[in-house]
């Protein structure tokens, strides 16, 4: 495993200490971790299922699978059979191990991307290509193409036409397309569309996987709750591998996940909370000299004042605000920073005051 990169956030520690030294304390906007309470309906379901002495099903309960399928149809216009839903122990583990599950030799992911796409390729011993244009990939065979919309770190939404071209390109070459849709319910100026929507895939899920997470939608980052669905053949293959590997979502978490996916009211309330924080933080950054690019969806503001990413990190740390440098996500981000809107209302208000 000596080909793995250093964990990037370790490099932020000196700036974190500097931000902590601010008289008003740190405003940590560097990581998109939820800070709001887990919905009561979810906690109740977890507690009610706490007496679970037996092994859980790798495939998950039928209640969980039906809740996931119902949510996709209700909220995103996507029809899947409940049998083709597979629970995940959080979506990150799946992103990291999918290339290995597929035996991939070459993996393509966005030019600006969540670092785990690259890590997953390395764990599989695959070659990794960071590119937004598939024509630039060249003639060599590709096994797996990652797309991410809304994107992390940029908040960019990929239009239906682009996704349709990716699907067509991959199908011509026998590649799998995996779509990381963890922020799909958080569209602001644009509405994200799933790779499994019929407008994108023509009604067939062949060669396609959609990965979903409840970390942001339902504040379940601490529960490690997600699922993947799509091509029935691929899902069945993944299920068999995960059975052998013991990748099982704990039974109480399965019950909590089912409750969360069946309830839209708490997700709508949480969305309003994020919208309000975003509405305060974005103009404050703009007034302070930052330009916001993309950021039409998701939980991050992709910002630049024209300086190097680390100069921007340092400048904001001086006023007690910690952000992530854009080069964590690829060399194309070397003059940007990623600013999360997941801090508490009180900390967002503190950041706005300091930016004045």
SVG drawing of the C-alpha trace seen along z (x, -y; Angstrom):
<svg xmlns="http://www.w3.org/2000/svg" viewBox="-43 -44 48 60">
<polyline fill="none" stroke="black" stroke-width="0.4" points="0.0,0.0 3.0,-2.3 1.6,-3.8 -1.2,-5.6 -0.9,-9.3 -0.6,-11.0 -4.0,-11.8 -4.4,-15.4 -6.2,-16.8 -3.1,-16.2 -1.4,-19.1 -4.1,-21.4 -3.1,-20.9 -0.8,-24.0 -3.6,-26.2 -6.1,-24.6 -4.0,-25.5 -3.7,-29.1 -7.5,-29.3 -8.1,-27.9 -6.0,-30.7 -8.5,-33.3 -10.1,-35.0 -13.6,-33.9 -12.5,-30.4 -12.2,-28.4 -14.9,-28.3 -14.1,-25.0 -15.5,-25.0 -12.8,-22.5 -14.8,-19.3 -18.4,-18.7 -19.4,-16.9 -23.0,-17.3 -23.5,-19.2 -27.3,-19.2 -29.2,-16.5 -30.1,-13.1 -33.9,-13.2 -36.0,-11.8 -37.7,-9.3 -34.4,-7.8 -33.1,-7.6 -36.3,-5.9 -36.0,-3.3 -32.4,-2.7 -33.3,-2.1 -36.2,0.1 -33.9,2.4 -31.1,2.3 -31.8,5.9 -30.2,7.5 -28.1,10.4 -27.9,12.2 -25.9,11.4 -27.5,8.8 -28.2,9.5 -25.6,8.2 -28.4,7.6 -30.3,5.7 -33.9,6.1 -36.7,5.9 -38.0,2.8 -34.7,1.0 -34.6,1.9 -38.2,0.9 -37.6,-2.4 -34.6,-3.1 -36.5,-2.2 -39.5,-4.3 -37.3,-7.3 -35.7,-7.1 -39.0,-7.0 -40.7,-9.6 -37.9,-12.2 -35.9,-11.5 -38.1,-9.8 -36.0,-6.7 -37.5,-3.2 -35.5,-0.3 -36.5,3.1 -36.0,3.4 -34.0,6.5 -31.4,4.4 -30.7,2.2 -27.5,3.0 -26.8,1.3 -23.4,-0.1 -21.4,-0.8 -21.3,-4.4 -20.6,-5.3 -16.9,-6.0 -16.0,-2.4 -17.7,-1.5 -16.0,-4.3 -12.6,-3.0 -13.3,0.6 -15.4,0.6 -12.4,0.8 -11.2,3.9 -14.6,5.5 -14.7,5.0 -11.1,6.1 -10.6,2.7 -7.3,2.0 -8.1,-1.5 -10.3,-4.0 -11.4,-7.5 -12.7,-10.2 -13.2,-13.9 -10.3,-16.3 -11.4,-17.9 -12.5,-15.1 -13.0,-13.6 -9.6,-12.0 -11.0,-8.5 -11.7,-7.9 -7.9,-8.0 -7.3,-6.0 -9.7,-3.3 -7.8,-2.9 -4.5,-2.6 -5.9,0.0 -6.9,2.0 -3.5,1.6 -5.3,-0.2 -4.1,-3.1 -6.0,-6.3 -6.9,-9.0 -8.3,-12.4 -10.2,-13.9 -13.5,-15.7 -13.3,-14.9 -13.6,-11.3 -12.2,-12.0 -8.9,-12.9 -8.7,-9.4 -7.3,-7.9 -7.8,-4.5 -6.8,-2.4 -9.5,-0.3 -11.4,-1.8 -13.1,0.4 -14.7,-2.2 -15.8,-5.8 -16.7,-7.8 -19.1,-10.8 -20.1,-13.0 -23.0,-15.3 -23.4,-17.5 -19.7,-17.5 -17.4,-17.6 -15.6,-20.0 -17.1,-22.4 -20.9,-21.9 -21.1,-21.6 -24.2,-19.9 -23.7,-17.8 -26.5,-18.4 -28.6,-15.5 -26.9,-15.9 -23.4,-15.4 -24.5,-12.4 -26.2,-10.8 -22.9,-11.1 -20.9,-9.5 -23.3,-6.6 -23.2,-6.1 -19.4,-6.4 -19.0,-3.8 -21.5,-1.3 -19.7,-1.4 -16.5,-0.4 -17.9,2.0 -17.0,-0.2 -19.0,-0.6 -20.3,-4.1 -20.5,-4.7 -22.3,-7.9 -21.6,-9.3 -24.9,-11.1 -24.4,-11.8 -25.6,-15.4 -28.4,-14.9 -31.1,-16.3 -29.2,-19.6 -29.7,-21.4 -29.9,-25.2 -29.7,-27.0 -29.8,-23.8 -31.5,-20.5 -29.3,-17.4 -30.4,-14.3 -29.5,-10.7 -27.5,-8.6 -30.4,-6.1 -33.1,-8.6 -34.7,-7.5 -33.7,-10.8 -30.1,-9.9 -30.0,-6.1 -32.9,-5.5 -34.7,-3.4 -31.9,-0.7 -29.6,-0.5 -27.1,1.8 -23.5,0.9 -24.7,-1.7 -24.4,-2.1 -25.7,-5.0 -24.2,-5.5 -26.2,-7.3 -25.5,-8.4 -27.6,-9.5 -24.8,-11.4 -25.8,-14.8 -29.6,-14.3 -30.3,-12.9 -27.3,-13.8 -26.3,-10.1 -22.5,-10.4 -22.0,-8.8 -24.3,-5.9 -22.4,-5.0 -25.5,-4.6 -25.7,-4.4 -26.7,-2.2 -25.9,-1.4 -28.3,-0.4 -28.5,-0.1 -27.6,2.7 -29.1,5.9 -26.2,8.1 -23.6,5.8 -25.5,5.5 -25.8,9.3 -22.1,9.6 -21.3,7.0 -23.6,8.7 -21.7,12.0 -18.4,10.3 -19.6,8.4 -21.0,11.5 -17.6,13.1 -16.0,10.0 -18.4,9.6 -19.5,6.1 -22.7,5.9 -24.6,2.8 -25.5,3.3 -29.1,4.3 -30.1,1.3 -28.6,-1.0 -30.6,0.8 -33.8,0.0 -32.7,-3.6 -31.9,-3.9 -35.3,-2.5 -37.0,-5.1 -34.9,-7.9 -35.5,-7.1 -39.3,-6.8 -39.5,-10.2 -39.0,-13.4 -40.1,-16.0 -36.9,-15.9 -34.8,-16.1 -36.8,-19.1 -36.2,-20.9 -32.5,-20.1 -32.3,-21.4 -33.8,-24.7 -31.2,-25.0 -28.4,-24.6 -30.0,-27.0 -30.1,-29.7 -26.4,-29.2 -25.4,-29.3 -27.4,-32.5 -25.3,-34.2 -21.9,-32.8 -21.8,-33.2 -22.3,-37.0 -20.0,-37.5 -17.2,-35.7 -18.0,-37.7 -17.9,-41.0 -14.5,-40.0 -13.0,-39.5 -13.7,-35.9 -15.4,-34.8 -17.7,-31.8 -17.6,-29.4 -20.0,-26.6 -21.5,-25.8 -25.0,-25.6 -25.7,-22.5 -24.2,-20.6 -22.8,-21.7 -19.7,-23.6 -18.7,-26.9 -15.8,-26.7 -14.1,-30.0 -11.0,-31.9 -9.5,-35.3 -6.8,-34.7 -4.1,-33.7 -2.7,-30.2 -4.9,-27.9 -2.6,-27.7 -2.3,-31.5 -6.0,-31.7 -6.1,-29.0 -3.5,-31.0 -5.4,-34.3 -8.7,-32.9 -6.9,-31.0 -5.7,-34.4 -9.3,-35.4 -10.1,-32.0 -11.8,-30.4 -10.5,-27.0 -11.2,-25.9 -9.8,-23.2 -7.3,-24.0 -8.4,-23.2 -5.4,-21.2 -6.6,-18.5 -8.9,-17.6 -6.5,-17.9 -3.9,-20.2 -6.7,-22.2 -7.8,-23.4 -4.5,-25.1 -6.1,-28.6 -9.3,-27.7 -10.6,-26.8 -13.5,-24.7 -15.8,-26.2 -18.3,-24.0 -21.7,-25.3 -22.1,-22.6 -21.1,-24.6 -23.7,-25.6 -25.7,-28.8 -23.7,-30.4 -20.4,-29.5 -21.6,-30.7 -22.7,-34.0 -19.2,-34.3 -17.6,-33.7 -19.8,-36.3 -18.8,-38.9 -15.1,-38.1 -15.3,-38.5 -16.6,-42.0"/>
</svg>
